[in-house]
Amino acid sequence: REHRLFKIYSNKAVAQIIVPGSEGEYGVTANHSPIVSELKPGVLTIFHSESSEPEKFFVPGGFALTHPNSVTDITCPEAVKLDDIDSSIVSSAFESAKASFEKADDGSIAKAEAQIDMEVNKALGAALGITL
Amino acid sequence: KITAPMKMVSAAKLKGDETCLASAKPYNAWSDAICGPSQEVEDATFEDLPKRTLVIPLTSDKGLCGGINSFISRATKSIVAKAHADGKEVDIAVIGDKGRAQLVRAAEITPLIQQTMTEVESPGTFSLISSLSADIITVAEKKEYDGIMILYNSFVNAAVYKQKYKLIKPFESAGDGESMLEYEFEPDTKSEVLQDMYEYLLTSQMYECFMDAAASEQSSRMTAMENASKNAGEMIEKLTLQYNRARQTRITTELIEIISGASALEDKD
């Protein structure tokens, strides 16, 4: 079922965020140089203050834009709190994606979709501490 | 009689659409930094239209919804007129059967319509709008537009909506007009990131506009149904009065006939 898109935070001042960029995770604090990053599936971490416990979301992709004025916009088609993810579902989703991947014809859309499925679930697993 | 339940249905749908819109706006807020905020059609001069623009008017498939579609068709026509007066080109990809029907009535508009999309479920889901924007990008790439304009009704409250537009210009990854020069790009293939971001940006913008248009449509339908109910009620009152008067006149006439008949008989006696 399709969920409606929600904002998570709007105009929120935070101490630091860690963004899953395509070249690796990177941290953003105030005065970070402007950057546009295409995200890879991974964990977005938010530190509301220097000493607070981080809030973690899994994102399957999207974009992070850090502007010259220390505002960072992060936009994703989906973001799920790590605590809300069921690891057993992730494992079985990975296995079925892997099966589809192996069955599909090389170069087909089905194969590409299955590959994306596998990568996202693998990243989900990594975020939860399981190696898939 | 049917207008009252139609109004209730619209009211219920409006609640849902307003909720969707309330989350769509902050979701799409990131695009303002790139494209600027949406503009109102009312005072717009359209002087700064790019050379070739694809205009996407958002209209409904169904009627009985008040003026939402007429406002959009009118706005579309004035945009085309202004563009042509300035020697610029406009193509149209209309969403919604009502808009299409209104636009094809204008001879100068019909040839500009590149595509019509109907039966697009309102208010739509992210997947649906993703695939719609993918279609649009396919059309746009073939014709190399300098800008895509989404023209839609924006919900203000249950009684008010305004026509607005969003203008989205393609990114330039190199050369004189290179976009976003002050930013680093990751991965550093700037043109690829810009291409991906453009597709996502168009989807994000369309998503907000769709939600806004849907809420406007419902509020307009509610008002239209309420007015229809009121007008029907007034008409029923008027007709009832008329009917009763006619009835009284007929009864009076019959009475007069009976009485004159009776008195004629009496006189004979």
Contacts between the chains, C-beta under 8 A, distances in Angstrom:
chain1	res1	chain2	res2	distance
A	2	B	125	4.3
A	2	B	126	6.9
A	2	B	127	6.2
A	4	B	19	7.7
A	4	B	20	5.5
A	4	B	23	6.1
A	4	B	125	7.8
A	5	B	23	5.7
A	5	B	24	6.3
A	5	B	27	4.6
A	5	B	126	6.0
A	5	B	207	7.0
A	6	B	23	4.8
A	6	B	27	7.3
A	7	B	23	5.7
A	7	B	25	8.0
A	7	B	26	3.4
A	7	B	27	5.6
A	7	B	29	7.8
A	10	B	26	4.4
A	10	B	29	6.8
A	21	B	186	5.0
A	22	B	186	6.0
A	22	B	187	5.2
A	23	B	186	5.2
A	23	B	187	5.9
A	33	B	184	6.4
A	34	B	182	5.2
A	34	B	183	4.4
A	34	B	184	6.8
A	35	B	183	5.8
A	35	B	184	4.4
A	35	B	185	7.3
A	35	B	186	6.3
A	36	B	180	6.4
A	36	B	183	4.9
A	36	B	184	7.4
A	36	B	185	5.3
A	36	B	186	7.3
A	36	B	193	6.2
A	36	B	197	6.9
A	37	B	185	7.7
A	37	B	186	4.2
A	38	B	186	6.8
A	38	B	187	6.7
A	38	B	193	5.1
A	38	B	196	5.9
A	38	B	197	7.1
A	62	B	200	7.5
A	63	B	30	7.8
A	63	B	197	5.6
A	63	B	200	6.3
A	65	B	30	6.6
A	65	B	33	6.9
A	65	B	34	7.9
A	65	B	183	7.5
A	67	B	33	6.0
A	68	B	182	6.1
A	71	B	33	7.6
A	73	B	29	7.4
A	73	B	30	3.6
A	73	B	33	6.3
A	74	B	30	7.7
A	75	B	27	7.2
A	75	B	30	4.7
A	75	B	200	7.4
A	75	B	204	6.5
A	77	B	126	5.9
